[in-house]
Amino acid sequence: MDDSNADGPAIEANRGEAGPAPAGGRPNGADLLIVGGDVVTMNPRREVLVGGAVAVRGQVITEVGSAAELAARHRGAAVIDAAGCVVTPGMVNAHQHLTGDPLIRSCIPDLLPPGASIFEWSVPAHGAHTGDDDELSALLSSVENLANGVTTVVEAGTVAHPDRAVAGMEAAGIRGTMGTWGWDIEQGPFAAGADEVLARQAAVLDAHPPGGLVEGWVTLVGHDLASDELLDGAADLARDRGTGLTMHMSPTSSDPERYLARTGRRPLVHLDALGVLGPHLLIGHGVWLDDAEVELVLATGTAVAYCPWAYLRLGQGVTGQGRHAEITERGGRVALGCDASNAGDTCDILRAAALAAGIARDARVDPERFGAHTAFELATVAGAAAIGMGDRIGSIAPGKQADLVVHDTSSISWTPRGETVLQLVWGTDGRSVRDVVVAGRPVVRDGVCVTVDLDDLRDRAVEAQRSLLARAGLEIPRLWPHIDCH
């Protein structure tokens, strides 16, 4: 039974069934045990193992069961003591700009007309990015994601130096996908003809094949910034290579208006006519979809990355126009995303999950709709399925990759303990994350990313911001006077 197709509430249980170890593994030879926490498995029955444990060998989960039984069987393993904590699968961030914005976070004014933040700020910043900036920016964003319990990130398609950005992701130890700029408009940084853009995409796929911690995806900027030739070629490339394709579409009314003017059809209707839609495609945003486009998303298995904080931050109309809850309830493939550092602002999927549920319930004035459990599915097992990785991540089960998060419940916000998933979604956020493991490797311990020198990272980011703003001809706006009191 596929995890992503199961539904029903979480079940508080004292123990669960431990499946067989993967081929080649040794059931009595785990390398790592996470012991004693309440394990939110996200398995088909959505069991929560109270006083549970997870055994890991290499990169893979080998057993899930009671703490006492697994501890007795795996006496030589390293142990993460999760007593009193909650253990969840690593969370999925299905739309994150790893470069450009992270180095100029909270620099772009938030009182700008539509499009100005992109073309007057983000595009110049991207155009001024060096390879060093891309690597540092990706490292910075990856560390923030990990610290908030996000273990898998889909890069949103605005990286100039993909190999350098991958180096930043790998240094942090995060799982994810990587692409590079893909648009064939007349002007813009890294724009080129369709053939050259597709060749760049293919080069990323060659350099980062499936199976690695970071794998290549075909990525386009999307919107109305791609010719039919580029859209068609990108879909063919993704299908031929068996990988994903992602692009931006319809966060505002602008894309529908421009597609109607150019083609006489709304964006997803036009993409369907080209043969671009399908289970290989992950659309970023999809806020302004009409009835016909929603039906096409459902019929073709096209996935949508939903970034609710970005739409509220930028005033894009999600409360009136968004159909993401409906798509989810009708069996569509939806994941959550955090977008850019000047849109979604922080890489915290738990915050996005709570907001997604709140918008869904408030939009229909229906307190019985789209609760915390559905939202947490989007953050984990359903999000993994939406990005085509449901066979590897998203739940805690034997054979899955060991991407795990330990949440500290000792704070006042967790006291007293209530229903586990309600507290995860409504009562906390990424600040409760204590430990994170990716592919069996501890990358966050006691709330601190241990794969990088954080003091050095901060120093380099401050200097890189100063240099980047100067090269891009940008200046941090000061709406209120800042008085130097040194």
C-alpha positions in Angstrom: 0.0 0.0 0.0 1.5 3.3 -1.0 1.8 5.7 1.9 0.6 8.7 -0.1 -2.8 7.1 -0.9 -3.6 6.2 2.7 -5.8 8.4 4.8 -7.4 8.5 8.2 -6.4 10.0 11.6 -3.2 9.3 13.4 -3.5 6.4 15.9 -1.8 6.6 19.3 -0.3 3.2 19.7 2.3 1.6 22.0 4.1 -0.4 19.3 4.0 -1.0 15.6 5.1 -3.7 13.2 8.7 -3.7 12.3 9.2 -4.8 8.7 12.2 -6.6 7.3 15.6 -4.9 6.8 16.4 -3.9 3.2 18.4 -6.3 1.0 22.0 -6.5 2.2 21.2 -5.1 5.6 21.9 -6.9 8.9 18.8 -6.8 11.2 21.0 -7.0 14.3 23.5 -4.4 13.1 22.0 -0.9 13.2 24.5 2.0 13.1 22.1 4.4 14.7 19.1 4.2 17.0 16.7 7.0 17.8 15.1 5.8 21.0 12.2 6.7 23.3 10.2 9.3 21.4 6.7 9.3 20.1 7.3 8.3 16.5 4.9 9.8 14.0 5.4 7.2 11.3 3.1 8.6 8.6 2.8 4.9 7.5 -0.5 3.8 5.8 -2.2 3.5 9.2 -0.7 6.8 10.4 0.5 5.1 13.6 2.1 7.1 16.3 4.4 4.8 18.3 4.5 6.0 21.9 7.8 5.2 23.4 9.0 4.1 20.0 12.4 3.7 18.3 13.9 3.8 14.8 16.9 1.7 13.7 19.1 3.0 10.9 21.8 1.2 9.0 23.8 3.2 6.5 21.3 5.6 4.8 18.2 3.4 5.4 15.7 2.8 8.1 15.8 -0.9 8.9 13.3 -1.3 11.8 10.6 0.7 13.5 9.2 -0.5 16.8 9.3 -0.3 20.6 12.3 1.4 22.3 12.9 -1.6 24.6 12.9 -4.2 21.8 15.1 -2.3 19.4 17.6 -1.2 22.1 18.0 -4.8 23.1 18.6 -5.9 19.5 21.0 -3.1 18.6 23.4 -2.7 21.5 26.3 -1.6 19.5 24.5 1.3 17.7 25.1 5.0 18.3 22.0 6.3 20.2 20.0 9.6 20.0 18.0 9.7 23.1 14.5 11.0 22.1 12.8 10.3 25.4 10.0 12.8 25.9 10.4 14.1 22.3 8.4 13.6 19.1 10.1 12.0 16.1 8.8 12.7 12.6 9.8 12.2 9.0 12.0 14.9 7.6 9.8 17.5 6.0 9.6 18.5 2.3 10.0 22.0 1.0 8.8 21.7 -2.6 9.7 25.3 -3.8 12.7 27.1 -2.5 14.9 29.7 -4.2 18.4 28.8 -2.8 20.2 31.7 -4.4 19.6 35.4 -5.0 17.3 36.2 -2.2 19.0 34.5 0.8 21.9 37.0 0.7 19.6 40.0 0.5 16.8 38.7 2.8 14.5 41.5 4.2 16.1 44.0 1.9 13.4 44.2 -0.7 10.7 46.7 0.3 7.3 45.1 0.9 5.3 48.1 -0.4 5.9 47.6 -4.1 3.6 47.2 -7.1 3.3 43.8 -8.7 6.4 42.6 -10.5 8.7 45.3 -9.0 10.2 43.0 -6.4 11.1 40.6 -9.1 12.4 42.8 -11.9 13.8 45.7 -9.8 15.4 43.6 -7.1 15.6 39.9 -7.5 16.6 39.8 -11.1 19.5 42.4 -10.7 20.6 40.4 -7.6 20.7 37.2 -9.5 22.5 38.8 -12.4 25.2 40.0 -10.1 25.7 36.6 -8.4 29.1 34.9 -8.7 29.8 31.2 -8.3 31.0 32.0 -4.8 27.6 33.7 -4.0 25.7 30.8 -5.4 27.5 28.3 -3.2 27.3 30.4 -0.1 23.7 31.3 -0.6 22.7 27.6 -1.1 24.7 26.7 2.0 22.9 29.4 4.0 19.5 28.4 2.8 20.2 24.7 3.3 21.3 25.2 6.9 18.2 27.2 7.7 16.0 24.5 6.1 17.7 21.8 8.1 17.4 23.7 11.4 13.6 23.9 10.8 13.3 20.1 10.1 13.3 20.3 6.3 15.4 17.5 4.9 14.4 17.8 1.2 14.3 20.9 -0.9 13.3 21.4 -4.5 15.3 24.3 -6.0 12.9 26.6 -7.8 14.9 27.3 -10.9 17.0 30.4 -10.6 20.6 29.1 -10.1 23.3 30.4 -12.3 26.1 28.1 -11.2 24.4 24.8 -10.4 27.5 22.8 -9.5 28.5 25.5 -6.9 25.0 25.5 -5.5 25.0 21.7 -5.2 28.3 22.0 -3.4 26.6 24.2 -0.8 23.7 21.8 -0.4 26.1 18.8 0.0 28.2 20.7 2.6 25.1 21.2 4.7 24.0 17.7 4.1 20.5 18.3 2.8 18.6 16.2 0.2 17.2 18.0 -2.8 17.0 18.7 -6.5 18.9 21.2 -8.6 18.3 23.0 -11.8 19.5 26.2 -13.6 18.0 29.3 -15.2 15.6 28.3 -17.9 14.0 31.1 -20.0 14.3 32.2 -23.6 12.9 35.8 -23.3 14.6 38.6 -25.2 16.3 40.1 -22.1 17.2 38.9 -18.7 20.2 37.4 -16.9 21.2 34.0 -18.3 18.5 34.1 -21.0 19.3 32.2 -24.2 17.6 30.4 -27.1 15.6 27.3 -26.5 18.3 24.9 -27.7 20.9 26.5 -25.4 18.6 26.5 -22.4 17.8 22.8 -23.0 21.5 22.0 -23.3 22.2 23.6 -20.0 19.4 21.7 -18.4 20.7 18.4 -19.8 24.2 19.2 -18.5 22.8 19.5 -15.0 21.0 16.2 -15.3 24.3 14.6 -16.5 26.3 16.0 -13.6 23.7 15.1 -11.0 21.9 11.9 -11.9 19.2 10.2 -9.9 20.3 8.4 -6.8 22.5 11.0 -5.3 21.6 13.2 -2.3 21.1 16.0 -4.7 19.7 15.2 -8.2 19.2 17.2 -11.3 15.8 18.4 -12.4 14.7 20.3 -15.5 13.8 23.7 -14.3 12.2 26.7 -16.1 11.4 30.1 -14.8 7.9 29.5 -16.3 5.3 32.2 -16.2 5.1 33.6 -19.7 8.9 33.6 -20.1 9.2 30.5 -22.1 8.4 29.8 -25.8 6.3 26.9 -26.8 9.5 25.3 -28.2 11.2 25.5 -24.8 8.2 24.3 -22.9 7.8 21.3 -25.2 11.5 20.5 -25.2 11.7 20.7 -21.4 8.8 18.3 -20.9 10.4 15.8 -23.4 13.7 16.1 -21.6 12.2 15.3 -18.2 10.2 12.4 -19.6 13.2 11.0 -21.5 15.5 11.2 -18.4 12.8 10.0 -15.9 13.2 13.1 -13.8 11.1 16.0 -12.7 10.3 19.3 -14.4 9.3 22.4 -12.3 8.3 25.9 -13.2 6.4 28.9 -11.9 2.8 29.5 -13.0 -0.1 31.7 -12.0 0.8 33.1 -8.6 -1.2 36.2 -9.7 -3.6 37.0 -12.5 -0.7 38.1 -14.7 0.0 34.7 -16.2 -3.6 34.0 -17.2 -4.0 37.5 -18.7 -0.8 37.1 -20.8 -1.5 33.6 -22.0 -5.0 34.6 -23.0 -3.6 37.5 -24.9 -0.9 35.4 -26.6 -2.6 32.1 -27.2 -6.3 32.6 -26.5 -6.0 29.9 -23.8 -5.3 30.0 -20.1 -1.9 28.8 -19.0 -2.5 25.2 -18.0 -5.0 24.7 -20.9 -2.2 25.8 -23.3 0.4 23.6 -21.5 -1.9 20.7 -21.8 -2.4 21.3 -25.5 1.4 21.2 -25.9 1.6 17.9 -23.9 3.6 19.5 -21.1 1.3 18.5 -18.2 1.7 15.2 -16.4 3.1 13.5 -13.3 6.6 14.6 -14.2 5.6 18.3 -13.7 5.6 20.2 -10.5 4.0 23.7 -10.9 5.1 26.3 -8.4 2.1 28.2 -7.0 -0.9 27.6 -9.2 -3.0 30.2 -7.3 -5.1 31.7 -10.1 -6.5 28.5 -11.7 -10.0 28.3 -13.1 -12.3 25.2 -13.1 -10.9 23.8 -16.3 -7.3 24.2 -15.1 -8.1 22.5 -11.8 -9.7 19.6 -13.7 -6.5 19.3 -15.8 -4.3 19.2 -12.8 -6.3 16.3 -11.4 -6.7 14.5 -14.7 -3.0 14.6 -15.6 -1.5 14.0 -12.2 0.4 17.3 -12.4 1.7 18.4 -9.0 1.5 21.8 -7.3 3.9 23.4 -4.9 1.8 25.6 -2.5 3.7 28.5 -0.8 1.0 30.2 1.3 3.2 32.6 3.1 4.5 34.1 -0.1 1.0 34.9 -1.4 0.0 36.6 1.8 3.3 38.5 2.1 3.0 39.7 -1.5 -0.7 40.2 -1.5 -1.4 37.8 -4.4 -5.0 36.8 -3.6 -4.7 33.3 -2.3 -7.6 33.7 0.2 -10.0 34.5 -2.7 -8.5 32.5 -5.6 -6.5 29.6 -4.2 -7.9 26.1 -4.9 -5.1 24.1 -3.2 -7.3 22.6 -0.5 -9.9 21.5 -3.1 -7.1 19.9 -5.2 -5.8 18.1 -2.1 -9.3 16.9 -1.0 -10.0 15.6 -4.5 -6.9 13.4 -4.5 -4.5 15.8 -6.3 -0.8 16.0 -5.7 0.1 19.0 -3.5 3.2 19.8 -1.5 4.2 22.8 0.6 6.9 25.3 -0.2 8.6 28.4 1.3 9.6 30.2 -1.9 12.2 33.0 -1.6 13.7 34.8 1.4 11.8 38.0 0.5 8.5 36.3 -0.2 7.9 33.2 2.1 10.6 34.8 4.3 11.6 31.8 6.4 12.2 28.1 5.5 9.7 26.7 7.9 7.3 24.1 6.6 5.5 23.7 9.9 4.5 27.4 9.6 3.4 26.8 6.1 1.3 23.8 7.1 -0.6 25.7 9.8 -1.2 28.6 7.3 -2.4 26.2 4.6 -4.9 24.7 7.0 -6.1 28.0 8.3 -6.7 29.5 4.8 -8.6 26.4 3.8 -10.9 26.5 6.8 -11.4 30.2 6.8 -12.1 30.5 3.0 -15.2 28.4 3.4 -16.0 29.3 7.0 -15.8 25.6 7.8 -14.0 24.5 11.0 -14.5 20.8 10.1 -12.4 21.1 6.9 -8.7 20.5 6.3 -7.3 20.0 9.7 -3.8 19.6 11.1 -3.5 16.0 10.1 -4.1 16.8 6.4 -1.7 19.7 6.6 1.0 17.6 8.2 0.6 15.0 5.4 1.4 17.8 2.9 4.5 18.5 4.9 5.7 14.9 4.8 4.2 11.8 3.0 2.0 13.6 0.5 4.6 16.2 -0.2 7.1 13.5 -0.9 4.7 11.8 -3.3 4.0 15.2 -5.0 7.7 15.6 -5.9 8.0 12.0 -7.1 10.0 10.8 -4.1 7.3 8.9 -2.2 9.1 5.6 -2.6 12.2 7.1 -0.7 11.1 9.7 1.8 8.1 11.1 3.7 7.4 8.4 6.2 9.2 6.4 8.8 9.2 2.8 7.5 11.7 0.0 6.8 13.4 0.6 3.5 12.8 4.3 3.4 15.7 6.8 3.6 16.6 7.7 7.1 15.5 11.4 7.0 14.3 12.0 10.6 13.5 14.9 12.9 13.4 15.0 16.7 11.2 17.7 18.1 11.9 18.9 21.7 8.7 19.1 23.7 10.2 20.5 26.9 9.2 24.1 26.1 6.1 25.8 27.7 4.4 25.7 24.3 4.4 21.9 24.5 3.2 21.8 28.1 1.1 20.0 28.9 1.2 17.5 26.0 -2.0 17.1 24.0 -2.7 15.4 20.6 0.7 15.1 18.9 -0.2 16.3 15.4 -2.4 19.1 16.6 0.6 20.4 18.6 3.0 19.9 15.7 0.9 22.0 13.3 -1.0 24.5 15.5 1.2 24.7 18.6 4.8 24.9 17.4 7.1 25.6 14.4 10.6 24.9 13.4 12.0 26.3 16.7 11.1 23.0 18.4 13.4 21.0 16.2 16.3 19.6 18.2 18.0 16.9 16.0 17.9 16.2 12.3 19.2 13.1 10.4 19.5 13.0 6.6 20.3 9.7 4.9 21.4 8.3 8.3 23.8 11.2 9.0 23.1 13.6 12.0 23.2 17.1 10.6 21.5 19.0 13.4 22.2 18.3 17.1 20.6 20.2 20.0 19.2 22.8 17.6 22.6 23.5 15.9 23.6 22.5 12.4 26.8 20.5 13.0 28.0 20.2 9.4 29.3 23.7 9.0 31.0 26.4 11.0 28.1 28.7 11.8 30.2 31.7 12.9 32.2 31.6 9.7 29.0 31.2 7.7 27.5 34.3 9.3 30.6 36.4 8.7 30.8 35.4 5.1 27.1 36.1 4.5 27.4 39.6 5.9 30.3 40.4 3.7 28.7 38.7 0.6 25.5 40.8 1.1 27.5 44.1 1.2 29.4 43.1 -2.0 26.3 41.8 -3.8 24.2 44.8 -3.2 27.0 47.1 -4.4 27.5 45.1 -7.6 23.8 45.0 -8.3 23.4 48.7 -7.7 20.9 48.1 -4.9 20.6 49.7 -1.4 18.7 48.5 1.6 15.7 50.7 2.0 15.2 52.5 5.4 11.5 53.4 5.8 12.3 54.6 9.3 15.5 56.5 10.2 18.3 54.3 11.5 20.5 56.3 13.9 24.0 54.9 14.4 24.7 55.0 18.2 28.1 53.4 18.2 
